[in-house]
Amino acid sequence: MAFILPEQQFNPDQLDNLVIGIAADMGEHDSGVHYHRKAQLLYAPTGVMRFTLADTQMLLPPTRAAWLPAGVKHSVTMRNVVAYRSLYFEPETVTSLPDKVTIFHVNPLLKALIDTMSFWPWDKPRSTQHNAFLLLCEELGNATEENLALPLPQDKRLTTWLAQLQQHQKPPANLKDMAVEIGASERTISRIFSAQTGMAYQAWRQQWRLLSAIEQLAAGKSVAQVGFNLHFSSDSAFISFFKQYTGTTPAQYFKSPNI
């Protein structure tokens, strides 16, 4: 049985096959911190997921897939209903794929492969999985990667501030106002972000706004509403920002690329 109910217990590491797939319809959900002995490919044709790693948050919107190598500790939160698809692989069978968490664009062929393999019975003979598995690996190897990661500073002075950002989803303030909020100098905050995230504070702030924009758009909010929520001066200013960082407009972003 490959379709599971949200309350069902499932451990892919207890199953043995070339590919183990599952499908489920999920609502509000928090997986808690965990890891798998197997590598994982995660995809949702609808809904949005957020991954939290040791020092990074990542967003997984529709038309993208997340690759998680074996052994990576992570938690997944879902804010709205998600049609969940997940494939698991023995680490030694996917050595050609990235050794870090990666977000890929999903074209129609890759989507069809993931959808089909997610519903495979867990005892499907390996010999009948092999060709589709090789094609999936080839498509992933050629898929475009996308930067939907937000590195998180670990300095204790920012712990409460980061928690409030997460809770209220209010855009981070500019550097001057941020310094007042934290009670540290602008130079100190700049140094923390550069050292611990590899990004200047303003670049980090823009990446935060981008991920929030994608999440809100995927949830069905209008361009005007998202631009207002993220404190852009106009719809056109928001669209320009979005296109600068993604290469496409909000209206085009969730359309699958051609094969």
C-alpha positions as a printed NumPy array, in Angstrom:
array([[  0.   ,   0.   ,   0.   ],
       [  1.632,   3.288,  -1.102],
       [ -1.12 ,   5.773,  -0.116],
       [ -1.059,   6.342,   3.648],
       [ -3.251,   8.273,   6.065],
       [ -1.671,  11.147,   8.048],
       [ -1.995,   9.294,  11.35 ],
       [ -0.355,   6.113,  10.042],
       [  3.106,   5.229,  11.334],
       [  5.608,   4.782,   8.526],
       [  9.327,   4.057,   8.597],
       [ 10.957,   3.706,   5.165],
       [ 14.134,   2.341,   6.723],
       [ 12.253,  -0.834,   7.636],
       [ 11.411,  -1.545,   3.99 ],
       [ 13.752,  -2.999,   1.407],
       [ 13.423,  -2.2  ,  -2.286],
       [ 15.079,  -0.154,  -5.004],
       [ 12.398,   2.531,  -4.585],
       [  9.954,   2.97 ,  -1.705],
       [  7.19 ,   5.473,  -2.476],
       [  4.369,   6.986,  -0.468],
       [  1.547,   9.432,  -1.152],
       [ -0.654,  11.2  ,   1.386],
       [ -2.95 ,  14.193,   1.757],
       [ -1.679,  16.296,   4.66 ],
       [ -3.009,  19.387,   6.424],
       [ -1.283,  21.354,   9.179],
       [  1.651,  19.184,  10.162],
       [  4.997,  19.311,  11.937],
       [  7.168,  16.235,  11.514],
       [  9.568,  17.044,  14.34 ],
       [ 13.314,  16.615,  13.954],
       [ 14.212,  13.254,  12.405],
       [ 16.396,  11.619,   9.773],
       [ 16.311,   8.604,   7.46 ],
       [ 18.927,   6.021,   6.67 ],
       [ 17.639,   6.228,   3.105],
       [ 17.912,   9.222,   0.778],
       [ 14.601,  11.011,   0.11 ],
       [ 12.971,  12.895,  -2.751],
       [  9.994,  14.982,  -1.632],
       [  7.447,  16.669,  -3.893],
       [  4.05 ,  18.325,  -3.472],
       [  1.895,  19.198,  -6.514],
       [ -0.128,  21.448,  -4.187],
       [  0.733,  23.181,  -0.932],
       [  3.971,  24.451,   0.577],
       [  6.477,  22.877,   2.937],
       [  9.278,  24.371,   5.026],
       [ 12.382,  22.408,   5.978],
       [ 14.443,  23.282,   9.007],
       [ 17.993,  21.942,   9.032],
       [ 20.669,  22.529,  11.666],
       [ 21.365,  26.117,  10.573],
       [ 19.159,  26.667,   7.517],
       [ 15.522,  26.942,   6.529],
       [ 14.387,  25.888,   3.056],
       [ 11.102,  26.35 ,   1.209],
       [  9.522,  23.728,  -1.03 ],
       [  6.739,  25.217,  -3.199],
       [  4.704,  23.394,  -5.868],
       [  6.545,  22.458,  -9.108],
       [  9.764,  21.933,  -7.13 ],
       [ 11.2  ,  18.826,  -5.458],
       [ 13.545,  18.544,  -2.491],
       [ 16.441,  16.094,  -2.433],
       [ 17.569,  15.041,   1.061],
       [ 20.663,  12.821,   1.273],
       [ 20.656,   9.971,   3.743],
       [ 21.277,  10.894,   7.367],
       [ 20.383,  14.595,   7.179],
       [ 18.525,  15.734,  10.303],
       [ 15.516,  17.865,   9.394],
       [ 11.979,  18.806,  10.32 ],
       [  9.141,  19.604,   7.919],
       [  6.209,  21.908,   8.571],
       [  3.143,  22.271,   6.357],
       [  0.944,  25.348,   6.682],
       [ -1.831,  24.335,   4.319],
       [ -3.151,  21.18 ,   2.678],
       [ -0.376,  19.373,   0.84 ],
       [ -0.643,  16.51 ,  -1.626],
       [  2.471,  14.79 ,  -0.375],
       [  4.696,  12.545,  -2.532],
       [  7.886,  10.989,  -1.233],
       [ 10.403,   8.508,  -2.65 ],
       [ 13.16 ,   6.776,  -0.682],
       [ 16.352,   5.174,  -1.989],
       [ 19.247,   3.174,  -0.606],
       [ 22.225,   5.61 ,  -0.418],
       [ 24.495,   3.41 ,  -2.532],
       [ 22.047,   3.53 ,  -5.475],
       [ 22.007,   7.341,  -5.775],
       [ 25.671,   8.331,  -5.487],
       [ 25.374,  10.426,  -8.672],
       [ 22.935,  12.82 ,  -6.961],
       [ 23.905,  15.756,  -4.676],
       [ 25.356,  15.15 ,  -1.218],
       [ 23.502,  18.187,   0.179],
       [ 19.859,  19.207,   0.453],
       [ 18.855,  20.574,  -2.947],
       [ 15.684,  22.069,  -4.464],
       [ 15.034,  21.111,  -8.103],
       [ 12.607,  22.359, -10.743],
       [ 10.167,  19.597, -11.743],
       [  9.302,  19.269, -15.427],
       [  6.288,  17.252, -16.648],
       [  8.3  ,  14.053, -17.161],
       [  9.845,  14.23 , -13.69 ],
       [  6.409,  14.95 , -12.182],
       [  4.919,  11.927, -13.951],
       [  7.724,   9.699, -12.696],
       [  7.356,  10.887,  -9.092],
       [  3.563,  10.552,  -9.153],
       [  3.738,   7.051, -10.609],
       [  6.505,   5.771,  -8.336],
       [  4.837,   7.188,  -5.209],
       [  1.964,   4.74 ,  -5.708],
       [  4.07 ,   1.684,  -6.423],
       [  3.422,  -1.211,  -4.014],
       [  6.322,  -1.642,  -1.621],
       [  6.88 ,  -5.223,  -2.771],
       [  7.034,  -4.336,  -6.477],
       [  9.81 ,  -6.47 ,  -8.029],
       [ 13.101,  -4.604,  -8.37 ],
       [ 13.432,  -5.692, -11.982],
       [ 10.253,  -3.78 , -12.884],
       [ 11.471,  -0.634, -11.073],
       [ 14.881,  -0.418, -12.674],
       [ 14.198,   1.458, -15.936],
       [ 12.002,   4.121, -14.327],
       [ 14.557,   4.528, -11.528],
       [ 17.374,   5.163, -14.025],
       [ 15.231,   7.685, -15.907],
       [ 14.349,   9.459, -12.665],
       [ 18.039,   9.759, -11.734],
       [ 18.851,  11.087, -15.196],
       [ 16.091,  13.707, -14.995],
       [ 17.211,  14.801, -11.534],
       [ 20.795,  15.038, -12.744],
       [ 19.674,  17.421, -15.505],
       [ 17.146,  19.399, -13.447],
       [ 17.736,  23.063, -12.649],
       [ 18.588,  23.816,  -9.036],
       [ 17.006,  26.766,  -7.224],
       [ 18.211,  28.652,  -4.169],
       [ 15.292,  28.592,  -1.741],
       [ 17.465,  28.418,   1.375],
       [ 17.772,  30.899,   4.203],
       [ 20.84 ,  30.379,   6.429],
       [ 20.088,  31.141,  10.064],
       [ 22.509,  33.019,  12.326],
       [ 23.259,  31.138,  15.532],
       [ 24.218,  34.086,  17.766],
       [ 22.21 ,  33.963,  21.011],
       [ 21.438,  37.672,  20.771],
       [ 19.245,  36.912,  17.757],
       [ 17.366,  33.897,  19.168],
       [ 14.277,  35.799,  20.314],
       [ 14.243,  37.983,  17.212],
       [ 14.339,  34.945,  14.905],
       [ 11.576,  33.221,  16.882],
       [  9.354,  36.285,  16.531],
       [ 10.01 ,  36.427,  12.788],
       [  8.988,  32.803,  12.522],
       [  5.874,  33.235,  14.637],
       [  4.485,  36.437,  13.173],
       [  5.853,  36.274,   9.607],
       [  6.487,  40.01 ,   9.791],
       [  9.194,  41.22 ,   7.383],
       [ 12.586,  41.885,   9.008],
       [ 13.287,  45.56 ,   9.627],
       [ 16.033,  47.471,   7.859],
       [ 19.465,  47.359,   9.48 ],
       [ 19.06 ,  50.607,  11.418],
       [ 15.74 ,  49.579,  12.979],
       [ 16.962,  46.039,  13.494],
       [ 19.869,  47.371,  15.559],
       [ 17.405,  49.204,  17.806],
       [ 15.29 ,  46.049,  18.215],
       [ 18.28 ,  43.909,  19.178],
       [ 20.145,  46.496,  21.195],
       [ 23.37 ,  46.036,  19.258],
       [ 25.229,  48.261,  16.83 ],
       [ 24.681,  48.06 ,  13.083],
       [ 28.341,  47.051,  12.713],
       [ 27.906,  44.172,  15.18 ],
       [ 24.789,  42.875,  13.433],
       [ 26.466,  43.127,  10.025],
       [ 29.448,  41.188,  11.336],
       [ 27.203,  38.45 ,  12.798],
       [ 25.302,  37.94 ,   9.556],
       [ 28.401,  37.962,   7.368],
       [ 30.215,  35.474,   9.592],
       [ 27.327,  33.109,  10.35 ],
       [ 25.222,  33.172,   7.175],
       [ 27.724,  34.191,   4.501],
       [ 25.352,  37.024,   3.556],
       [ 25.16 ,  40.726,   4.298],
       [ 22.112,  41.577,   6.401],
       [ 20.316,  43.308,   3.526],
       [ 20.85 ,  40.298,   1.239],
       [ 19.552,  38.007,   3.994],
       [ 16.52 ,  40.249,   4.477],
       [ 15.725,  40.135,   0.757],
       [ 16.02 ,  36.333,   0.714],
       [ 13.597,  36.19 ,   3.658],
       [ 11.122,  38.367,   1.734],
       [ 11.497,  36.199,  -1.376],
       [ 10.725,  32.946,   0.461],
       [  7.784,  34.564,   2.232],
       [  6.485,  35.89 ,  -1.095],
       [  6.636,  32.444,  -2.703],
       [  4.904,  30.86 ,   0.278],
       [  2.098,  33.432,   0.284],
       [  1.584,  33.258,  -3.488],
       [  1.427,  29.447,  -3.326],
       [ -1.259,  29.774,  -0.647],
       [ -3.405,  31.749,  -3.102],
       [ -2.794,  35.333,  -2.023],
       [ -2.826,  37.979,  -4.744],
       [  0.227,  39.877,  -5.947],
       [ -1.231,  43.055,  -4.444],
       [ -1.769,  41.416,  -1.039],
       [  1.698,  39.851,  -0.936],
       [  3.377,  43.096,  -1.968],
       [  1.489,  44.938,   0.764],
       [  2.327,  42.3  ,   3.386],
       [  6.024,  42.545,   2.551],
       [  6.053,  46.356,   2.623],
       [  6.66 ,  47.054,  -1.068],
       [  5.669,  50.514,  -2.255],
       [  3.597,  49.224,  -5.196],
       [  2.601,  46.091,  -7.104],
       [  5.141,  46.92 ,  -9.793],
       [  7.925,  47.274,  -7.222],
       [  7.095,  43.824,  -5.842],
       [  6.92 ,  42.237,  -9.313],
       [ 10.266,  43.809, -10.221],
       [ 11.826,  42.453,  -7.023],
       [ 10.378,  38.988,  -7.637],
       [ 11.599,  38.857, -11.227],
       [ 15.063,  40.048, -10.212],
       [ 15.455,  37.135,  -7.799],
       [ 13.644,  34.344,  -9.67 ],
       [ 13.979,  35.345, -13.327],
       [ 10.214,  35.232, -13.809],
       [  7.032,  36.98 , -12.729],
       [  4.793,  35.775,  -9.891],
       [  2.184,  34.703, -12.456],
       [  4.685,  32.453, -14.274],
       [  6.583,  31.11 , -11.281],
       [  4.436,  28.06 , -10.484],
       [  4.105,  26.862, -14.074],
       [  6.129,  23.719, -14.729],
       [  8.98 ,  24.081, -17.237],
       [  8.759,  22.092, -20.425],
       [ 10.629,  18.828, -20.815]])
